[in-house]
Amino acid sequence: MGITVKIRRCSGHTDDNFRFDTFEVPLTDNSNVLDVVNYIQNNLDPTLAFRYSCRAGMCGTCSMRVNGKNRWTCRSTVKSLRSKMLTIEPLPHYPIIKDLAVDMRPFFDRYRHVRSEFVSKHPTSKEFAKIQPNSKERRDIDPQIECITCGCCYGECNLVETNSGYLGPAAINRAFTLIADSRDSAGEERLDLLNSPQGAWGCHTQFNCTDVCPMGISPTRAIQKLKRKEVGHAFKKFFS
């Protein structure tokens, strides 16, 4: 049993002469897409460039675009794709280093821009903050906190392509989890930062990011909640 694989090749983001190379790859019942790419590099073309690390769905490093959708290749079995051909490309909206390996700096630059680190209100306190598991605060935060910064959502977001300053779904989702956290002290700073077309108001609610998130997170949901917080923050500033 085998499969035909087309891989997009490119020597860098300044190379417009990209091409697709075709390979025939044998499969086992449990072959995933990362296995396929590894087989090609090990047995057919050692010049193929790509990136991976944990192989266990914990780092997101192996993310690529497979048959038109951004995926973790280590968790995408060939059988589940139900196709006689695989087309594998680098994640969109990133500078290409080579072939399937992309430069993640635009993603992480935006992630840091929203002050993605937790800023404690009581940095010297030795007491644990008490947030009840069934509280509204906890219920708002819980669905959004499993992001492992794989970058699939950034690569799928149309707004990233059309608005060069847009911060992207992952960064805004992270900002929301911190703004919603009563223990954090930088919420108002982040609300001011995200009150722009490059922040919360740039989202057109297309749910592309939600559709591709391997963790089942909906950044769209977080952004809509953030927009409501932005309105409340604006009223508070206006009447203060």
Long-range contacts (C-beta under 8 A, 24 or more apart in sequence): 1-26, 1-27, 1-28, 2-26, 2-27, 3-27, 3-36, 3-78, 3-84, 3-85, 3-86, 4-84, 4-85, 4-86, 5-36, 5-40, 5-85, 5-86, 5-87, 5-88, 6-85, 6-86, 6-87, 6-88, 7-37, 7-40, 7-48, 7-88, 7-89, 7-99, 7-100, 8-87, 8-88, 8-89, 8-90, 8-99, 8-100, 9-48, 9-99, 10-90, 10-96, 10-98, 10-99, 11-98, 12-96, 12-97, 12-98, 13-95, 13-96, 13-97, 13-103, 15-96, 20-87, 21-45, 27-78, 29-79, 30-77, 30-79, 31-77, 31-78, 31-79, 32-73, 32-74, 32-75, 32-76, 32-77, 32-78, 33-64, 33-66, 33-71, 33-73, 33-74, 33-76, 33-77, 33-78, 33-81, 33-86, 33-88, 34-62, 34-73, 34-74, 34-76, 36-78, 36-86, 36-88, 37-64, 37-73, 37-88, 37-100, 48-99, 48-100, 49-97, 49-98, 49-99, 49-100, 49-101, 50-99, 50-100, 50-101, 51-100, 51-101, 57-214, 58-148, 59-148, 59-150, 60-148, 60-149, 60-150, 60-151, 60-152, 60-214, 61-150, 63-91, 63-150, 63-151, 63-152, 63-155, 64-88, 64-89, 64-90, 64-91, 64-100, 65-89, 65-90, 65-91, 65-92, 65-155, 69-156, 69-212, 70-152, 70-153, 70-155, 70-156, 70-212, 71-152, 71-212, 71-214, 72-150, 72-152, 72-214, 75-214, 91-151, 91-152, 91-154, 91-155, 92-155, 92-156, 92-161, 93-154, 93-155, 93-157, 93-160, 93-161, 94-151, 94-154, 94-155, 104-151, 106-154, 107-149, 107-151, 107-154, 107-168, 107-170, 107-171, 108-149, 110-154, 110-167, 110-168, 110-171, 111-149, 111-170, 111-171, 111-174, 113-167, 113-171, 113-193, 114-167, 114-171, 114-172, 114-174, 114-175, 114-190, 114-193, 114-194, 115-175, 115-178, 115-186, 115-189, 115-190, 115-193, 116-171, 116-174, 116-175, 116-178, 118-178, 118-181, 118-183, 118-184, 119-178, 119-184, 119-185, 119-186, 120-183, 120-184, 120-185, 121-183, 121-184, 121-185, 122-183, 129-182, 129-183, 131-182, 131-183, 137-180, 137-181, 137-182, 140-180, 140-225, 141-177, 141-180, 141-181, 143-217, 143-218, 143-221, 144-173, 144-176, 144-177, 144-217, 144-218, 144-219, 144-221, 144-222, 145-177, 146-215, 146-216, 146-217, 147-173, 147-174, 147-213, 147-215, 147-217, 148-215, 150-214, 152-212, 152-213, 152-214, 153-208, 153-209, 153-210, 153-212, 153-213, 153-219, 154-209, 155-212, 156-208, 156-209, 156-211, 156-212, 157-208, 157-209, 158-204, 158-206, 158-208, 159-202, 159-203, 159-204, 159-206, 163-197, 163-198, 163-202, 165-197, 165-198, 166-197, 166-198, 166-202, 167-194, 167-198, 167-199, 167-202, 169-203, 169-209, 169-219, 169-220, 169-223, 170-209, 170-219, 172-199, 172-200, 172-203, 172-219, 172-222, 172-223, 172-226, 173-217, 173-219, 173-222, 173-223, 175-226, 176-222, 176-223, 176-225, 176-226, 176-229, 177-222, 179-226, 179-229, 180-225, 180-229, 188-233, 191-229, 191-230, 191-233, 192-233, 194-226, 194-230, 195-230, 195-233, 195-234, 200-226, 200-227, 200-230, 201-227, 201-230, 203-227
